[in-house]
Amino acid sequence: MLNVNHKRRIMKNFFKRVVATVLRLLATVFGFIIFLAIGYFVIKGILLYNIEKPKLKDNSVLHIALKGKLVERTLEVRLPLKPFEDRQLELISLLEIKKAIQKAQEDDKIEGIYLELRELQGGWASLEEIREALIDFKEEGKFIVAYGELYNQKAYYLASLADKIILHPEGAFFFSGLSKKVVFYKSLFQKLDAEPLIFRAGEYKSAVEPFSRKDMSQESREQDSLLLFSIYDHFISEIAAARKIERIFLKKIADSLLIRTPQDAYNYQLVDKVGYFDEVESIMKDKLDLDEDEVINYVPFKKYTAYLRHKTPQSTKDNIAVLVAEGDIVNGRGRPYSIGAKYFAESIRRIREDEKIKAVVVRINSPGGYALASDIIWRELVLTKAKKPLVASMSDVAASGGYYVAMACDRIVAQPTTVTGSIGVFGLWVDAGKLLEEKLGITTDVIKTAKSADIFHLGWPLGLNTGRPLTAYEKKFMQETIEKVYDRFLEKVAEGRDLTKASVARIASGRVWTGTLAKENGLIDKLGSLDDAIKMAAEAADLDDDEYTVAYWPKQAITFEEILGDWTGLVKEKIVRHSLGETYPHLESMKKLVNMTGVQARLPYAIEIE
């Protein structure tokens, strides 16, 4: 008995020591994380309050290096996770680029811009915003010199307005016209014994086609062709005007793939020189009246931007609020680069109640998303419009749910290359019963008090069904539900745009339009930039230029939980992206399919025109 008790005491002490060790380890790890977080914010705070204005000299040059993906704005708090960052996906803030260019335009010490262009991703409307800012900069009598080792067509679109365009002798230059590719997954579903069922309102609402077809439908091909050629026509026209080359000749260059070497780009007058960086500097020194042995004083864009961001004095003037709505529209609070209905509704209410805010601009860059979430935001904007002027500014995409949000505004402004419209809704239901039973050996059974008591547990109206097939009556129920949501969508567009419901129906049906075509059809009011929309809002509020400042919403903030979440998210995404390589986008598409809930007011797949 003593021996047994002794053993029990030993085991008890052993477990105590194990638990104590684990708790100490957890406390140490947690304490270390808190230490890092506190240290990060302390250092960040010190840096914010000690950023000094760049010591500008006369004849300074603003150096803007563009490589990565353009977004409306980046998070002000960036985590120091260099080992986990994907450098090819570096995010570039459109708002910060424009602000830096506009400030440099007014800065007497900055004489020019050195535009260093590499692989650049972004929508055509975002490029248009930057291009317009650069044109205004040149009109002040200042120069722009562009240099690149690789010019894709988006990079060249920006470079085309420069005073001098230089291409590296061993570099690459792409000028082959625009294209749009869609990936289809029907055969994949067939191999998996999974059957997608489509419920949609609008024959052009092709967001679900990748899961039900192997190619584009006639309607989808028709609308995408119109969209593509409208953007291409604008692209060619702007380059033709900037380079003083006939449009027909530019199209011939693209059609015949005449640019095969850097020298070809020079021979066809698309660049001004084939040369190295030292030769680029010689050109800029000549413009700055510097001797060859003198050094150019470059002002790095990030340093200039940091100063502008953190050293701008607090204004006591009235405000125009710019509400930046970027990403998919989702329920709840959302995440960075998504539009969470709850979070945005709270921001809109705060804007509405703030007496210093005299007008509102809603800056939309969204393909849409959850129809209910779009309606929540729409309602808050309608209430705001009753108290303050409300203008929508469309960026690259403001379609489906994105257009739903815009139609609440008094006026809508878009770029010629903005993708908008797509007035339609859909639901997608994937029957995975065979997949689970025949491939994995999983079956289900259910007890219910009514024939369709389990319908909302089958993945309705958009999701992955793991139970029985739908009945004909249930399919009819789903289609009618989708059509009712679509009907309310049409009514709200008609009301917001002062059109008849019948006229809206003729240009709706899920069809997408460019900004140029949307204006012809009465879906928007004016072609222009975010700055144009802000001026329009100021005029509606009877504010002169010197009577207001611009404040961007939602206010950016970061919590300790978000730090940990972003850190782990970046690590996981980096590992998965590295493991899957070029197949990673397909995984993202399938994740979106499974994670969608509710009736969707969403753009047809991803509009990527390269």
N, C-alpha and C positions, 0 to 999 in steps of 0.2 A: 504493500500500500504506500509506503514511504517512497519507494522507487517510482511508482506511478505519479504521485504528487510532485516528486522532484522533476520528472520528465515534463509534466504539465507546466511547472514553473519555468523550466528552460524554454519550452515552446512559446509560452506567454511572453517571456522577456525577449525572445527572438523576434516575434511579431511586433512587439513594441519598438524594438530597435529599427526594424525594417520600416514601419510606419513613420517613425521619427525621422529616419534618413530621407525617406521620400518627401515628407513635408518640408524638411530643411532644403532639399534640392529644389522643390517647387517654389519655396519662398525666395531662394537665391535667384532662380531664373526670373520670377516675376519682379523681384527687386531690381534686377539688371535691366529688364525691359523698361520699367518705370524710370530708372536712371537715364537710359538712353533717350526716352521721350522727353524728360525734363531738360536734359542737356541739349537736345535738338531745339526745343522751343526757346531756351535761354540764348543759344547761339544765334538762332534766327532773329530773336528780338534785338540782340546787339547789332546784328548786321543791318536790320531794317532802320535802326535809328542812327546808323553811322555811314549810310550810303552817301557819298559826296557827289556832287555834280561833276561829271567828267571835265577835266581841265582842258577846255577847248582852246585851240589856237586858231588864228586866222587860217583860211584855206584848209579847214578840216574836211574830211570825207567820212560820211556815214557808211559803215560796212554792213551790208545785210546779206547774210548767207542763208539761202533757202534750201533745205533738204529735209524731207519728212512730210508729214500730213497736216494740212491746214484744218484747224477747228475754229469755231467762233472765239472762244477764249480758253486758256488753260487754267488749271487750278493755281491759285496764288501760292499755296503751300505745296511744294514739291518734295517728296521724300528722298533722302540720300541713298538711293538703291542702285547705284551705277552697275554693279555686277549683274543685276537682273533686268536692266533696261534693254529693249530691242532698239538699237540705234536707227534701224531702218524705219521705225515707226515713231520717231521723235515728233512730238506734237508742236505745232507752230500756231500761235495765237494771231488770228486775223485782226482782231481789234488792236492788239499791241503793235503789229506791223504798221497798220494805218496811222495809229497815233504817233509813232516815231517818225514816219514820213511827213506827216502834217506839221509836227513840231520842228523838224529839220527844215521844212520849207520856210518857216518863220525865223529860224536861227541864223543870224548874220554871220556866224563863224563857220557854218557848214556850207561849202560851195558845191558839193556834189554827192552822189551816191555811187558806191561800188557795189553792184549787184552780182553776187556770186551764186550761180545757179547749179544745182545738182539734180538728183532724182526728186521730183516734186509731185506730191499727191494732193488732190483737193478737187472740189467741185468748180465748175466753170464760172458760177456766179461769184464765188470767193475770189477767183483770179481777177474777175472784172473789177471788184472793189479795190484790189491792190493796184491794178493797172490805172484806174481813174486817179488814185492818190498820186501815183508816179507822174501822170500827165500834168496834174496841178503843180507838182514840184518843178517840173521842167518849165512851166509857164512863168515861173519866177526868175527865169534866166539861169537856172542852175543845171548842171550836167548829170547824166547818168551813163555809166559805163558798165556793160554786162560782160561777164566772162564765165565760161563753163567748160568742163571736161566732157560732160554729157548733157545734151539738151534733149529731153523728151518734149512732146508737143506742148505740154502745159508750161514747162519752163520757158520754152521759146516764145509762147504767147506773151509772157511778161517781158522777156528780153527784147521783143520786136520793136518796142517803143524807145529803146535806149539810143543815145547819140552815137555810141559805138558798141558793136557786138563782136566779141572775140571768141573764137573756138580753139581749143588746144589742138595742135597738129596731129596728135594720135587719138583724138577724142572721137565721140560718136554724136551723130545728129539724126534725129528721127523726124521725118515729115512724110507720112504715108496715109493721111486721112484719119477719120475717127471711126471707131467701131464700138459695139456693145455686145457682150457675150452673156448668155444665160446658161446656167447649169441645170440639168433636169435629173430627177431621181426616180422616175417611174419604174425603170428596170430594177433599181435597187429594191424598191418595195415589193416588186414581183418575186425577186429572189428570196426575200424574207417572208413571203406569204402574208404580207400586210396590204390592206386595201384602203387607199384614201377615198373618202366620200366628200364631194365638194358642194358647198351651199354658198351661193353668191348672188348679189344683186348688181347687174351691170355686165353686159357681155364683154366689156373691155377690162374688167377687174381681173387681171391675170396674175395676181399675187400667188394664187394657188397652183398655177400651171406647172411649175417645176416638180410638183409632187403627183401630178395626174397625167402628164404628157411627156413625150420624148423630144418634142420640138415646139416652136412657137405656134400658137393658133394664128389664123388669118387676121383676127382683130388685133392681137398683140403685135404681130409683125407690122401691121398698118400703122398703129399709133407710135411704135418705137421708131419706125422709119421716118415718120413726120418729125418726131422729136429730134432724132439724130441729125437729119439734114438741116433742120432749123438752127441747131447749135453750130453745125459745120459751116453754114452760110455766114453766120456771125463771125466765127473764127477766121475764115478766109477774108472777109471784108475788112476786119480790123487790121490784120497783118498787111493786106494789100495797101491800105491807106497809110500805115506807118512806114512801110518799106518802099512805097511808090512803085509797086509791081502790079501788073494787071491780074485781076481775079482769075481769069481763065488760064493764065500762065501758071499761077500757083496751084490750081487744080491739076494741071498737066504734070507738074513736078511731083505731086502726090500720087497721081494715077500711074505714072510710069516709074516710080521709085528712082527718080533721077539723082537723089542725094545718097551717094554711097561712100563718100570720103569727105573729110573736112574741106578739102579743096573744092569739091563739088558744091558745097554749101556757099563757099566764097564766089565761085564762078556764076552761080545763079542768084547772087546778090542777097542771100538770106543772112549772111554775116558780113562784117566789114573787114575782118582780118583773121587769118589763121596764125596764131602765135602763142607764146609762152607767157607766164605771169609777169616776168620782168618787162616784156614788151607792153603788157597791159599797164604796168606802172609808168612806163615812159609816156603813154598816151595821157594818163591822168596828170602826170607832172607838167606836161605841155599845157593842159587846160588850167592848171594851178599856177602857171608861170614859175615853176620851180626848176632849178638846175638838176642835172642828172645825179649829182652827188648828194642832193638834199633828200631828206626822208619825208614821206607823206605821213601826216598825222591822221591815222584812222581812228574813228570812234566806233567801237563794236556795238552792234545793235542791242545785244543783251544788256550791256552796261548802260546804254542810253535809256533803254526801256525801264530798267530797274530804278533809275533816278526818277523818270517820269511817273512811275507807279507809286513810289513811296515818299517823294518829296513834294508832291503837289499839295499846296496849302488847302486847308478846309475852307470851303466857300460858304458864305452866308446868303448867297443868291437863291432864287427859286430853282427847282430842279425839273428836268425832264427825265423820267425813269425809262431806261431801256431794259426790258425784260427779255433775257436771252433764253430762248427755248430751243435746246439742241438735243437731238437724239430721239430714240423711240419713246412714244407716249405710253406710260405704264401706270398702274394703280399704286397707291401708297406714296412713300417719300422718294422712291427711285434712288439712283446712284449717279455719280458723276457721268456726264454725257448721256443722260436719259432725262425724260421729263416726267417726274413723279407728280401725279394729279394732286395729292394731298399737300405736298411741299409747295407746288406752284400756286395752288388755291390760297394757301396761307400768305404767300408773298404778294399775291394780287390784292388780297384784303388789306394788307399793311400799306401797300401803295395807294389804295383807294382812300384810306383814312389819314394819310399823311398830307397835311395842309400845304407843306412846302413843295410837294410834287404837283405841278400844274398841268402836265400832259404825260401821256404814256406811249412808248413805241414798243411793240412786241416783235422782237427779232426772231424769226422762225427758221430753223434748219432741221426739219423733221420729216421722215417718210410716213408719219402717223403711228398708229398702234391700236391700243384698246379703245373701242368706241365709247364706252362709258367714261373712261378717264378723260377723253377729249371733250365730252359733254360737260363734265365737272369744271374744266378750265374755261370752256366757252361761257358757261353761266356766270362765272366770276368776272369775266371780261365784259359781258353785257351789262352787269351791274355797275362796273367801273365806267363804262362809256356814258352812262347816265349822269355821271358827275364830272368827268374830265375827257378832253379830246383823246382819242385812241386811234393810233395808226399802226398798221402791220407792215413790217419790212421783211420780205422773203429773201432768204439766202440761196444756197445751192438747191435745196429741196424744201417745199412746203406743200405737201400733197396729202390727200386723203384726210387722216386725222389732223395733219399739219394745216391743211386748208380749212378744216372744220374750226380750228382755233382762229385762223385769220379772218374768217367771215363775220366774226363778232365785232370787228373794228369798223370805224367810220370810213377809213380809206385804206387801200392796200397798194403797196409799192413793191415791185419785183425787178430783178435784172432781166435782160433779154434771154439769158440762158438759164434762168431759174426753172426747175422742174416743178410743176404745180398741177392742180386739178385732182384727178383720180378720185372723183366723187363717187364712192361706192363702198360696199361692205362685203365681208365674206366670213364664212365659218368653215373650218376644215376638221374632219373627224376621221381618224385612222383606225380601222378595224384590225387589231393585232391579235385576235383570238387564235387564228391558225398558227401564227408565229409562236405564240406561247405554248400551245398544245403540241404541235407537231415537231417544233424545233427544240423546245425546252421541257416539254412534258408537264406544263402547268395548266390546270383547269380551274374554273370557278363555278360556284353554285349560289343561288340566292332564294330567299323567301320574301314575298312582297304582297302588299295589300291591294295593289292596283296593277293593271297591265304594264304600265310604264313607270312604276314607282322607282325603278333603278336607272332611269334614263340619265339623270344628272350625275350618276356615278360611272357612266360609260365613257367619259371624256367629252361630254357635250359642253358647248357647241364647237369646241376646237381642242383637240387633244388626242391622247392615246387610249383607245378602248381596249380593255383587257377582259371583256365579258362577251355577251352574246351579240349577234348582228342586230342592226336596227330593223324595225318593221317598216312597211310602206307608210303607215300612218305617222310614225315618228319622223321619218324623212320629210314628209309633208309639213309637219309641225315645225321642223327646223328651218325649212325653206321659207315658210310664212313669217317666222320670227325675223330672219335676215331681211326679208322684204319690208317689214314694218320699220325696222331701223333705218333702212335706205330711204323709205318714204319720208321719215322725219328729217333725215339729212337734207333731202331735196327741199323740203319746206323751209328749213332754216337758211339754206343758201339763198332761196328766193327772197326771203324776208331781209336777210343781211345785205344782199346786192340789189334790192329793189327790182327784181325780175319776176316774171311769171314762173310758176312751177313747171309749166310745159316747156318754156324756153331753157330752163336749167336742165331738164331731163334730156334735151337734145344734145347738150354738150357734156353731160355727166356720163353715166354708164361705166364709171371707173376709168374713163379715158384721161391720159396724162397730156399736158400741154407745156410748151415753153412759155416764159414770161411774155414774149412777143405775141404768141398765138392766144394766150390767156387774155391779154388786153383786147385783142380783136373780138373775143367772145364775151367780154364784159365781166370776166372773173376777177380782174384787177383794175386799178384806176390809173396807174402811172408806171412807166419804166424808169428805174433809178436805183440809187444806192441807199445804204443805211443813213448816210448823212442827209440825203434828200428827204427821207422819211422823218428824221429829227427836225429838219427845217419846216416841214409840213405841219408837224405837231406843234412847233413853236408858234407858227402863224395862227393856227387854230386857237391857241391859248393867248394870243395877242402879246407875245413876248418878243422883244428885240434881241439881236445876237448877244448883246452885252448884259442881258438881264437874266440869263439862266446858265446853269451848268448841267452836265449830263452825268447821271448816276446809274450804274449798271446793277441789275438785279437778276436772280436772287443773290443776296449777300453771301459771299463765300466764307465758309467757316469749316473747321476741321476738328474732330474730336479724337480722343485717345483710341476709341474703338475703331474709328475710320483709319487711323494710322496702322493698327494691327491688321485690319481687314485689307487695306491697300497693299501692305507688305506681303501678306500671305497670298493675296490674289495675284500679284505680279509674279511671285515665285512660281505658283502653279501654272499660270498662263505661259510663262517662259518655258517651263519644262515640257508642257503639252505641245506648244508651238514648235519647239526644237525637235521633239520626237516625231511629230506628224509631217513636218515640212510643208510641202505644197498642198497636202490634203487637209490642212488645218481649216481653211475656209469652209469646206464641206461639213466638218464637224460643227462649226459655228451655225451653219444653216439648219442642221438637224436640231441643235440645242434650241434655237429660236422656235422651231416648229413645236417641240415638246413643251416649251415654257409658255407659249401663248395661251391665254385664257380669255374666254368671253368673245363676243362679236368683235371682229377686227375692222378698223378703218385704216388700212395700211396700203402703202404704195406697192405696185407689182415688183416683187423681188428687190434686189439692190440695183439701183440705177448707177452704173459705172461706165462712163463714156470716156474712152481713152483715144 
